[in-house]
Structure formats: C-alpha cells, structure tokens
Amino acid sequence: MAEAHAAVAFSFQVTQEGVDVQISHDAIKAVYFSGVRSWRKRLVRFLNRFQTGVYPAKFSSLLYLTLTVMLANMFPFDLTFGMIEYVHVTLFSRAYYRATLLSSLTSTLLSCLLMWICFVIIIRNLLKGLLCYQGWMYDQRGKVSLTTKLWGIGVKIMGGKNPQLYSYQSSLPRMPVPPLEKTIARYLLSVRPLLDDEEYEEMKKLSEEFKTTIGPKLQWYLKLKSWWASNYVSDWWEEYIYLSGRSPIMVNSNYYGLDLLYYVPTNSQAARAASIIHYLFSFRSLLDKEEIKPIMMQNMIPLCSAQYERVFNTCRTPGVEKDTLKHFMDCRHVMVQHNGRYFKLPCYKNGKLLNPKEIEFGLEKILSDTSSPLPGEEHLAALTAGDRIPWANARNEYFMRGVNARSLHWIEKAAFMVVLDDEEFDLKDTDPVGLSAIGRSLLHGKCYNRWFDKSFNLVVFKNGRFGVNAEHSWADAPIMSFLVEHVLGAEYMDKPFLPSGKCKGNLTMEPLPPLRLRWEIPEACQEVIESSLSVAQALADDVHLHVFAFKHFGKGLVKKFRMSPDAFIQAALQTAHLRDKGHFSLTYEASMTRLFREGRTETVRSCTSEMTAFARSMENTNVENKERLHLLRMAAERHTTMYKLAMTGNGIDRHLFCLYVVSKYKQVESPFLSRALKTPWRLSTSQTPVDQAGTFGKIGKSDEIMKTIVPIGGGFGPVADDGYGVSYIICHEDLIMFHVSSKRSSPETDSGRFAHNIEKAMLDMKDVCMSGL
C-alpha cells in the first residue's frame, strides 16, 4: 500500500490566493511505517545470514574464546600457541610501532578471531561430512550398527542447538550422481514385470548400446554439473517439467488440500477466512525471521528448507515458450475474489498485522458489496486455467499497460489469493460424494474462480469450510502440508471464535478499506478468455474424482504386522490395479530427496517383481495365506529398499531425466533414453505426510485429540489419460484417506470402481496378515 499512499500523501493546487498545499498525515505515517518495516526486515535477514553462516557455532563462542585466551595470558599461558606473537610481530614490527597495551590487545583479538574462524570451518565441514553418511537408513529396526551409533553421537555433538530455518543449508551435502551402470541395472529390474521376454531383451540391448556409446559422455557432463551446481536435478526439473509445459496447469499440475474432517470451529465465512489469513501472515512473519525450525528426521538429520522461500508473494507468469516464477520480497495485502470481482485487501496498518477481527471487518465489506463484475472480469481467471500460450499472448497484448497492468500487478504481487466461494460443503467420513464434491471444487472450481498461477489459493466456502489449491512449480506438496498444519494447529489452540461464530477481539484500529480492482478488457480479449474457459471446462468435466475414508483400520494394525504402512498400501494399490484392469502398469510414487541441498523429489517405481508376485497370489485360489504373507513381506521389504535408494539419491528417474536433458543440449539421440522416459505413468501415487513439525503432537497425544485435528490430505489429477492418480494420507491409528482421480473419457478407468477395489484389497490383505499372527 505504500505506493498508493505515496500518491495521495502530498498534493497541491494553485488558486487565486496562492498555492494550497495539502498533506495527508495518515498517508505519510503509513509510508513511514512501511519503510521502517522494510528496513527492519532487511536487518533481520542480514543478521540471520551471519548466524546461519557460522552455524553450528555461535557468535557468543567468539566472546568466550577471547575471554579465555586473555585470562590465560595473565598467568601467563598462551592458548594460541604463538599466534598472538606472530600477529603482533607481523602488524607491529616496524620501528615506529611500540609495544603498547593497544597493540597487544589488537593482536590478541585478531588471533582469537582467526582461531575462531578456523574452528567454525572445521566444525561446519565435520557436520557436512557426518550428514553425508546414509548408512543409518539401511540398518534394521532394533539392530543399529556400531558405526551408526558413533555417527549419531557425532551428529548430536556437532549439530548445534536451536537452529534457524536455514541453519543447515550450507552443511547439507550435494546430491550425488549415481553410477550409470547401477541406474541402468535398476531400471531394467523395474520394467521386468511390465515387459514380455522379447520387449525386455530389446530394452536390454538398447541399454547396453547406451552404456558403451554416448552414456559415459553424458554422465561426465552430469558429474561436472553436480560439482558446480547446488543440485544437479532441481533447476532442470523446475524448468522443463513444470514451467515448460504448454497445456493447462489446472488439474494437470496444480493440486488441492482439504480442511480438517471433524473439527468445525465456525460456520461464518468471513470469520474463518479472517482467522486463516491472520495465521498465514503470522507464519510468513516467522518465515521472514527464519524462526521456524527445520524438519529433522530421527530428531537429528535436517531436511532442506529451500522450498519455503517462495511460499508467499509468488506467482507464475505465462510465456510463449515457457513460464517464469515471479517472487516479490514483501507484500502486505491479499487479493480477494468474490462473485467474479477482485478486491485488494490490506492486512497491515502502520506496520502492524491486523488481528482477525479487523480482517473480518474488511471481508464483510467485500461480502456485502453488491456491485456487478466489469465486462470480462467475471471469467478473467479462466486465462490461468487454459492453455499457456493464449494466456501469454493475451498478457502481452492487453495487460502490460494502463489500468489492466496495475490490477494484474496487485494480483501477482499479493501474498496469496483468497476466494470467498459461493458454495458450501459438509465433510463427513461416511459421505464420499460430499468429500469428492469439495475435492473437485478445490481442484478446478468453476474454472474461472481460482487464480491458478498464484503460489496458492485459499478457498473459503459459505459455511466456513476451507481448502487450498496450490501451484506445483515453486515447491512440492509437503511444504503446503506443513503450512496448513501450522495454521490449523494455531487456530485450534487459540480458539479465535466467539459462540456466535464471529472472531474474538476488538477493532484496535480502523482497517484500510478493500480496494476494488478496475479493468478495461476489450472484446478481443474477452474472446480469448471465453476460449480458455471452454478448454478448461472440458478438462474439468473430464475429471472423475472419488474421495473416501478408509475406517476399517489404519497404521496401528499395520505396524502390528511388522510392516511399513506405506509398503502395505502400495501392495494394496497393485492388487487393486490388477483386479481393476487385469494387468499391471508403470507406477509412480513420489519420494523426497531433501536430505540434499535443494532436493525435491524422486520416483519410487512401486510395481516391482515382488509386488506383482504378491498381487497375482491374491487372485490365485490355489495359494495359501501363509505363502501370500511371505510374498507380501518380500514385496514390502523390496519396496522399502527402493524408497531408501530414492531418498539417498540413488533413484532411477531423475538421473535418466538429466541424462536426457544433456543429450538434448548435445543434440544427440538416444533410443534408450527416449524409450525409457516416454512410457506413461498409468498409476501415479503420493503419500501426504502428517504432522511434519509436531504441530499437532504439541496440542496433545490422546487418541481423541489426534483423531479430531489431523488433516485429511488432498489430491491431484491423473497423470495419464487412461490412468489413475491416487493420493493417500495415513491420518492416525484408525483412518486412511484416499483421493482417487481418473478421466471419464477413458473406457479403461473408473475412480469409484478403483476405490472399491482398493478398499477390498486392503481388507483382503488384512485377513492374510491376521492369519500369520
């Protein structure tokens, strides 16, 4: 708002009596506080860079070292082993320098600083070396090796205390490039159950040709990049997988997240939206100050935090050849979309974040506004839902100057988009129709009431339920999941609503009023908007989403079977897929690589030979449960191993993808890479993490609390036209949520049918495992 206030802070008018100068003191005050907040934020970031630059050491250790050395010199005892004398001779050896107290003190301070810097470098490199060790992941549960025990002691000693969000970033190892031979061997192993003998031999021949011709040269370029770049995958993954796609990002890329299932704090749309907005800005404040703790595996291994940098104030902008991500350093407003109109809602005044009551006041003004959308405004967001090239051309032609450019700038700069939706939904674990309906609304809505280019849309429905639609290029789903968990946890603990449903608190200041955006959209542009809407509507109508709650059992019972819950579910998905289609398909499960600097995801190829053997045994009436259980354990063990390989940088697909990118830069063709990367993922799966930072665990550990406040995840569209997309979240001991998507146009798929097959497979597998107890 600083720009808007500056425009009206000072004005003058020449009259017959002279020059009439008018100064808006409120506007000057707002500009002043804006500058103060901006410089305070810069100072905090500057200081944080120093702190993270020496972590796990602290600047206080420099003071302690200096005092210790000076105290020892009084006895005398030189803890610097002659460094003080060397520095003194070097700096003050000339004849006109005399040995004074000041020169001695300067030499001591410089020597202590040099010793401390050396100490910091040693500690940081020791920590980096320790974090490169991954043997802990391959130890059997309950049988920790001596090496891992010693490593764990070292990490706890060197890991420091009270880390900030980015404290470990420079200590995280770079993602390694796997050996070419091992990647090819793992690839051939992964496709063996999907190919017949002739196809497999052909693929094997292509792989051998690749290994002996251009493969080693491409591998050399990748290794060179891995030594130079922070991560040899992430930048290409973002650019070519996400930003270079020219098809709609709605459904195809964006994903959604749901509200809590059982906890309904208020039915007031304005109050719930105000509460969530306030807690989101509070989270952003912690993010700016880097006061959020990094996520730690096993309470001692840090995960990369780089993806948090673009949660807020970020927007994808369309391009003819590829899109770009635009991130703004700061923003103090949200953009509110309601009934086809756009409002800029300030959330700060005088440098202070408004409380929920004050934000609710502004939202109620928007809800009570009965004005009609301007020509072309109602369906404007359909440009972000359709193909990217028409949107890029329209943006360059109609939104680069004048009032349209200003309005679009406020949308793209906004902290995030808020949608006050005119629909309402009830969430019940016994109502898959209702759950599926709200999932579809969050995934694509009406195709014109979500700004799909924003980092995320906060969608609040008429009865107070909410959800998010997130753009995928800037970060992966666990980042949004972490954000939503933090907000929901804070809301649950603070209980910010009155019995009437309104927000607690008072108007401590008069909020700045919402500003209606203005548009001048010509008919030619309106035609482009309607064309994009028709493309998006056809895509949305084709989505078949089925969301259901599996309440028969959860991770509690699976753990009694001494089995990974994720491996158990993946085995159920393979069994369900075999029953649904009569064959197996290449299966994608997302795994994270955030053990490495700037790591994102890797693929776990879940359809292994062990998985298919187990799934076939479930359809063979001649196989006894004892044999099925044995096959299931082998499949689960193999899946767990594949997952660990993916997490530790030894996956298959990111390596092959980067080799393919290098081949394109080198303008060489590889039949092996082309064949390997063009096979569609007809079963794409992803598990949503739960309580990543212990937000809900801090509220309470009782079963009743955990069952009330744990989120129920979200979903995404199908990756292949004739395939399924399955997202699942293991909510607690007795609940697993499944989000199944497919395309209605495919005669091979039916989300409801596949959901039924998943449920039946889970129950059948339970009977198999129970027979072994």
Long-range contacts (C-beta under 8 A, 24 or more apart in sequence): 1-30, 1-34, 1-332, 1-333, 1-346, 1-348, 1-512, 2-30, 2-31, 2-34, 2-35, 4-515, 5-30, 5-31, 5-34, 6-31, 29-350, 30-349, 30-350, 33-350, 33-351, 33-352, 34-332, 34-351, 36-351, 37-330, 37-348, 37-351, 38-330, 41-288, 41-330, 44-288, 44-289, 45-288, 45-290, 48-164, 48-166, 48-289, 48-290, 51-164, 51-167, 52-164, 52-166, 52-167, 52-169, 52-170, 52-290, 53-170, 54-120, 54-124, 55-124, 55-160, 55-163, 55-164, 55-167, 55-168, 55-171, 56-123, 56-124, 56-127, 56-158, 56-159, 56-160, 56-161, 56-163, 56-167, 57-116, 57-119, 57-120, 57-123, 57-124, 57-160, 58-160, 61-116, 61-119, 62-112, 62-113, 62-116, 65-112, 65-115, 65-116, 65-119, 66-108, 66-109, 66-112, 69-108, 69-111, 69-112, 69-115, 70-108, 73-108, 80-111, 80-112, 80-115, 83-111, 83-114, 83-115, 84-108, 84-111, 87-111, 87-114, 123-158, 124-170, 124-171, 126-154, 126-158, 127-155, 127-158, 127-159, 127-160, 127-171, 128-170, 128-171, 128-172, 128-173, 130-154, 130-155, 130-158, 131-155, 131-168, 131-171, 131-172, 131-173, 131-301, 131-302, 131-595, 132-173, 134-595, 134-648, 136-298, 136-301, 137-644, 137-647, 137-648, 138-644, 152-300, 155-300, 155-301, 156-300, 159-300, 159-302, 163-293, 163-294, 163-302, 164-290, 164-291, 164-293, 164-294, 165-287, 165-290, 165-291, 165-292, 165-293, 165-294, 165-305, 165-308, 166-290, 166-294, 166-305, 167-294, 167-302, 168-294, 168-302, 168-305, 169-304, 169-305, 169-306, 169-597, 170-597, 171-302, 172-302, 172-304, 172-595, 172-596, 172-597, 173-595, 173-596, 173-597, 174-226, 174-227, 174-230, 174-231, 174-232, 174-596, 174-597, 175-226, 175-231, 175-232, 175-233, 175-593, 175-596, 175-597, 175-599, 175-649, 176-226, 176-649, 176-650, 177-219, 177-222, 177-223, 177-226, 177-232, 177-655, 178-649, 178-650, 178-651, 178-655, 180-211, 180-215, 180-216, 180-219, 181-211, 182-650, 183-652, 183-655, 183-656, 184-210, 184-211, 184-215, 186-645, 186-650, 186-652, 187-652, 187-656, 187-676, 189-608, 189-609, 190-605, 190-607, 190-608, 190-652, 191-586, 191-679, 192-609, 193-584, 193-607, 193-608, 193-609, 193-611, 193-612, 194-584, 194-585, 194-586, 194-607, 203-672, 203-675, 206-671, 206-672, 206-675, 207-672, 209-671, 209-672, 210-670, 210-671, 210-672, 210-673, 214-663, 214-666, 214-668, 214-670, 215-659, 215-670, 215-672, 217-666, 218-659, 218-662, 218-663, 218-666, 218-670, 219-659, 221-662, 221-666, 222-655, 222-658, 222-659, 222-662, 225-658, 230-597, 230-598, 231-596, 231-597, 231-598, 231-599, 232-658, 233-593, 233-599, 233-600, 233-654, 233-657, 233-658, 234-598, 234-599, 234-600, 236-657, 236-658, 236-661, 237-600, 237-601, 237-654, 237-657, 238-325, 238-473, 239-322, 240-661, 241-657, 242-323, 242-472, 242-473, 243-316, 243-322, 243-323, 243-324, 243-325, 243-473, 244-321, 244-322, 244-323, 245-388, 246-387, 246-388, 246-389, 247-387, 247-388, 248-385, 248-386, 248-387, 248-388, 248-535, 248-536, 248-539, 249-316, 249-384, 249-385, 249-388, 249-452, 249-453, 249-471, 249-472, 250-384, 250-385, 250-443, 250-444, 250-447, 250-450, 250-452, 250-536, 250-539, 250-540, 251-443, 251-444, 251-539, 251-540, 251-543, 251-717, 252-539, 252-717, 253-471, 253-472, 253-473, 254-443, 254-452, 254-469, 254-470, 254-471, 254-472, 254-716, 255-443, 255-469, 255-470, 255-472, 255-477, 255-714, 255-715, 255-716, 255-727, 256-439, 256-442, 256-443, 256-467, 256-468, 256-469, 256-470, 256-714, 256-715, 256-716, 257-442, 257-467, 257-468, 257-470, 257-477, 257-480, 257-481, 257-484, 257-711, 257-713, 257-714, 258-427, 258-435, 258-438, 258-439, 258-442, 258-467, 258-711, 258-712, 258-713, 258-714, 259-427, 259-465, 259-466, 259-467, 259-488, 259-711, 259-712, 260-488, 260-708, 260-709, 260-710, 260-711, 260-712, 261-427, 261-429, 261-549, 261-712, 261-731, 261-737, 262-429, 262-707, 262-708, 263-492, 263-708, 263-709, 264-464, 264-465, 265-464, 265-491, 265-492, 265-495, 265-496, 265-497, 266-464, 266-497, 266-501, 266-502, 267-463, 267-464, 267-501, 268-464, 268-497, 268-501, 268-502, 269-363, 269-367, 269-420, 269-460, 269-461, 269-462, 269-463, 269-464, 270-360, 270-363, 270-364, 270-367, 270-420, 271-356, 271-360, 271-464, 271-497, 271-501, 271-502, 271-503, 272-460, 272-464, 272-465, 272-466, 273-359, 273-360, 273-363, 273-418, 273-420, 273-458, 273-460, 273-466, 274-356, 274-357, 274-359, 274-360, 274-363, 274-503, 275-356, 275-491, 275-496, 275-497, 275-503, 276-458, 276-460, 276-466, 276-487, 276-491, 277-334, 277-347, 277-356, 277-359, 277-418, 277-458, 278-347, 278-353, 278-354, 278-355, 278-356, 278-359, 278-496, 279-486, 279-487, 279-490, 279-491, 280-312, 280-415, 280-416, 280-458, 280-483, 280-487, 281-347, 281-353, 281-415, 282-353, 282-490, 283-483, 283-486, 283-487, 283-490, 284-311, 284-312, 284-415, 285-353, 287-311, 287-312, 292-693, 293-693, 295-482, 295-594, 295-692, 295-693, 297-595, 301-595, 303-592, 303-594, 303-595, 304-594, 304-595, 304-596, 304-597, 304-598, 304-599, 306-597, 306-598, 307-474, 307-475, 307-476, 307-479, 307-600, 308-475, 308-479, 310-455, 310-474, 310-475, 311-455, 311-456, 311-474, 311-475, 311-479, 311-480, 311-483, 312-415, 312-416, 312-455, 313-413, 313-414, 313-415, 313-455, 314-454, 314-455, 314-474, 315-411, 315-412, 315-413, 315-414, 315-453, 315-454, 315-455, 316-453, 316-454, 316-471, 316-473, 316-474, 317-395, 317-412, 317-453, 318-388, 318-389, 318-391, 318-392, 318-395, 318-453, 319-388, 319-392, 320-389, 320-392, 320-393, 323-388, 323-392, 323-473, 325-473, 325-474, 326-412, 328-412, 328-413, 331-413, 331-414, 331-415, 332-415, 333-410, 333-414, 333-415, 334-414, 334-415, 334-416, 334-417, 334-418, 334-458, 335-410, 335-411, 335-414, 335-416, 335-417, 335-418, 335-451, 335-454, 336-363, 336-366, 336-417, 336-418, 336-419, 336-420, 336-514, 337-381, 337-417, 337-418, 337-419, 337-420, 337-449, 337-450, 337-451, 338-366, 338-367, 338-369, 338-419, 338-420, 339-373, 339-422, 340-373, 340-377, 340-378, 340-379, 340-448, 340-449, 341-369, 341-371, 341-373, 341-374, 341-377, 341-378, 341-516, 341-517, 342-377, 342-380, 342-407, 342-411, 342-516, 342-517, 343-369, 343-514, 343-515, 343-516, 343-517, 344-410, 344-414, 344-514, 344-515, 344-517, 345-418, 345-514, 345-515, 346-511, 346-512, 346-514, 346-515, 347-415, 349-509, 349-511, 349-512, 350-509, 352-509, 354-509, 354-511, 355-503, 355-505, 355-508, 356-496, 356-503, 356-504, 356-505, 357-502, 357-503, 357-504, 357-505, 357-506, 357-507, 358-505, 358-507, 358-508, 358-509, 358-511, 359-503, 359-511, 360-502, 360-503, 361-507, 361-511, 362-511, 362-512, 362-513, 362-514, 363-420, 365-513, 365-514, 366-420, 366-514, 367-420, 369-516, 371-516, 374-518, 374-519, 374-521, 375-519, 375-521, 375-526, 376-519, 376-521, 376-522, 376-525, 376-526, 376-529, 377-519, 377-521, 378-448, 379-448, 379-529, 379-530, 379-533, 380-448, 380-519, 380-521, 380-529, 381-448, 381-449, 381-450, 381-451, 381-452, 382-447, 382-448, 382-529, 382-530, 382-532, 382-533, 382-536, 383-528, 383-529, 383-532, 384-450, 384-451, 384-452, 384-453, 385-444, 385-447, 385-448, 385-450, 385-452, 385-532, 385-533, 385-535, 385-536, 386-531, 386-532, 386-533, 386-535, 386-536, 387-532, 387-535, 390-528, 390-531, 390-532, 391-532, 393-528, 394-525, 394-528, 394-529, 397-525, 398-521, 398-522, 398-524, 398-525, 402-520, 403-518, 403-519, 403-520, 404-519, 404-520, 404-521, 407-517, 407-518, 407-519, 410-517, 411-451, 411-454, 411-517, 412-453, 412-454, 414-454, 416-454, 416-455, 416-456, 416-457, 416-458, 417-450, 417-451, 417-454, 417-456, 417-457, 417-458, 418-457, 418-458, 418-460, 419-445, 419-449, 419-450, 419-457, 419-458, 419-459, 419-460, 420-460, 421-445, 421-449, 421-459, 421-460, 421-461, 421-462, 422-462, 423-461, 423-462, 424-461, 424-462, 424-463, 424-465, 425-461, 425-463, 425-465, 426-463, 426-465, 427-465, 427-712, 429-549, 429-551, 429-735, 430-549, 432-546, 432-547, 432-548, 432-549, 432-755, 435-547, 435-548, 435-549, 436-545, 436-546, 436-547, 438-465, 438-467, 439-545, 439-547, 439-714, 439-715, 439-739, 440-540, 440-543, 440-545, 441-467, 442-467, 442-468, 442-469, 442-714, 443-469, 443-543, 443-545, 443-715, 443-716, 443-717, 444-536, 444-539, 444-540, 444-543, 445-469, 447-533, 447-536, 447-537, 447-540, 448-533, 448-536, 456-480, 464-501, 467-714, 468-714, 476-590, 476-592, 476-600, 476-601, 477-590, 477-686, 477-688, 477-714, 478-592, 478-688, 478-689, 478-692, 481-688, 481-689, 481-692, 481-711, 481-713, 482-692, 482-693, 484-711, 485-691, 485-692, 485-693, 485-695, 485-696, 485-711, 486-693, 486-695, 488-695, 488-709, 488-711, 489-695, 489-696, 489-698, 489-699, 489-709, 492-699, 492-709, 493-699, 541-744, 542-743, 542-744, 542-745, 543-717, 543-718, 543-741, 543-743, 543-744, 544-741, 544-742, 544-743, 544-744, 544-749, 544-750, 544-751, 544-752, 545-715, 545-739, 545-740, 545-741, 545-751, 546-739, 546-740, 546-741, 546-751, 546-752, 546-754, 546-755, 547-715, 547-737, 547-738, 547-739, 547-740, 548-737, 548-738, 548-740, 548-755, 548-759, 549-712, 549-735, 549-736, 549-737, 550-735, 550-736, 550-737, 550-738, 550-758, 550-759, 550-762, 551-734, 551-735, 552-759, 552-762, 552-763, 552-766, 553-734, 553-762, 553-766, 554-730, 554-731, 554-732, 554-733, 554-734, 554-735, 554-736, 555-730, 555-732, 555-733, 555-736, 556-733, 556-734, 557-733, 557-766, 560-773, 561-769, 561-772, 561-773, 563-632, 563-633, 563-636, 563-769, 564-636, 564-639, 564-640, 565-730, 566-639, 566-643, 566-687, 566-730, 567-635, 567-636, 567-637, 567-639, 567-640, 567-643, 568-636, 568-765, 569-687, 569-728, 569-730, 569-736, 569-762, 570-606, 570-611, 570-639, 570-685, 571-611, 571-614, 571-615, 571-632, 571-635, 571-636, 571-639, 571-765, 572-758, 572-761, 572-762, 572-765, 573-606, 573-683, 573-685, 573-726, 573-758, 573-761, 574-606, 574-607, 574-611, 574-612, 574-614, 574-615, 575-614, 575-615, 575-618, 575-757, 575-761, 575-764, 575-765, 576-754, 576-757, 576-758, 576-760, 576-761, 577-615, 577-683, 577-724, 577-754, 577-757, 578-612, 578-615, 578-616, 578-618, 578-619, 579-619, 579-757, 579-760, 579-761, 580-750, 580-753, 580-754, 580-757, 581-748, 584-612, 584-615, 585-681, 585-682, 585-683, 585-723, 586-679, 586-680, 586-681, 586-682, 586-683, 587-681, 587-682, 587-683, 587-684, 587-685, 588-681, 588-683, 588-684, 588-685, 588-719, 589-643, 589-685, 589-686, 589-687, 590-685, 590-686, 590-687, 591-643, 591-646, 591-647, 591-651, 592-647, 593-646, 593-647, 593-649, 593-651, 593-654, 595-647, 595-648, 595-649, 596-649, 601-654, 602-646, 602-647, 602-649, 602-651, 602-653, 602-654, 603-646, 603-651, 603-652, 603-653, 603-654, 604-639, 604-642, 604-643, 604-646, 604-651, 605-642, 605-652, 605-653, 606-639, 606-642, 606-683, 606-685, 607-683, 608-635, 608-638, 608-639, 608-642, 610-634, 610-635, 610-637, 610-638, 610-639, 611-635, 611-638, 611-639, 618-761, 618-764, 618-765, 618-768, 625-767, 625-768, 625-771, 625-772, 626-771, 626-772, 628-768, 629-768, 629-769, 629-771, 629-772, 632-765, 632-768, 632-769, 680-719, 680-720, 680-722, 680-723, 681-719, 681-720, 681-723, 682-719, 682-720, 682-722, 682-723, 682-724, 683-723, 683-724, 683-726, 684-716, 684-718, 684-719, 684-720, 684-723, 684-724, 684-725, 684-726, 685-725, 685-726, 685-727, 685-728, 686-716, 686-726, 686-727, 686-728, 687-727, 687-728, 687-729, 687-730, 688-713, 688-714, 688-727, 688-728, 688-729, 690-729, 690-730, 690-731, 690-732, 703-732, 703-733, 706-732, 707-731, 707-732, 707-734, 707-735, 710-735, 712-737, 713-737, 713-739, 714-739, 715-739, 715-740, 715-741, 716-741, 717-741, 718-742, 718-743, 718-749, 721-745, 721-746, 722-746, 722-748, 722-749, 723-749, 724-749, 724-751, 724-754, 726-754, 726-758, 736-762
